[in-house]
């Protein structure tokens, strides 16, 4: 794309694609494309390194999301156990009061 095409695309409100091999470009690649770059091996040079770094970044993001989901699940289960205990204690208290009143 030459300068005139960029100017026309900008005026038309069309954004150009991210610069090749920039971080935005790597983030827009699919997992299969990253695997393809990584599959070429270290002989691919900087492309291999960048693809490996992007794959690692995505893996860290996924681990973080998984950890948050597990924490949410633990918190939900904790609230449910607490609610069950509270219902049990209130029921026991009502039964004790009823037993005292029936005497």
N, C-alpha and C positions, 0 to 999 in steps of 0.2 A: 504494500500500500504506500503510495507516494504522498507527499505533503498535500497536494491538491485533493486527493481522495479522502485524506484524514480531515481536512477542513470541511469538505462537503458533508461527510458523515457526521461531524460534530455539529454543523449547522442544522442538519436534519434531525438531530437528537439521537442519532444512533451511536452507541458507544462501541469503540473498537475492542477487539478481544485483548486480553492481557498479553503483555510482552512474553514471547516464548521463553520458557525456563525461569520465569520469575516465580516468586512464591505464590502469587495469585494463580498463575498458570498451573503450577503443580497441584494446588488445591482443587482446581477445576477438573483434574484428570480423574478418570474412573479407577476403581480398584484393579480392574483387569489391565488397564493401561500401565499402572504402576508396576504390576506383576511382570508385564512385558519388559519394561525398562530394567527391572531388577533381574529378570531372567537372562538378560544379555550378559550379565556378569560385570565384574569390576573393570573389565577391558573397555566398557562403555564410557569410563571416565567420570566426568562431573555429573552426567545424566544419571548414572547408577547411584552416585552418592546422594544426589538430590531426591531421587525416587525413594531410596532407602530411608532418608530423613523424613520424607512426607509419610511414608508407611508407618514409621515409628511414631510420628506425631498423631496420626489417626488411631493407632493402637493405644497410646496414652489417653487420648480423649475417650475412647471406648471403655477403657478400664475405669476412668474417672466416672463416667456415666453409670457403669455397672455398680461401682461402689456407692454412688448416691442412691441408686435404686434399691440396693440391699439395705442401706441405712433407712430409707423410707419404709421398707417392708418391716424392718425390726421395730421402728417406731410405731407403725400401725398395729403390729402384734402386741407390743407393750401396752398400748392404749386399750386394746381389746381385753387383755388379761386384767388390767386394772378395772375396767368397767364390769367384768364378770365378778371380780372380787367385791366391788362395791355393791352390786346387786345382791350377792350372797350375804354380805354383812347387813344390808338393810332388811333383807328377808328374815335373817336370824334375829335382828333387833325387834322386828314386828312380832315375830313368834314369841319372843321372850316377854314383850309387853302384853300380848294377848294372854299368855299363860298366867301372868301376874294378875291381870284383871279378872280372869275366870275363877280365881280362888275364892 
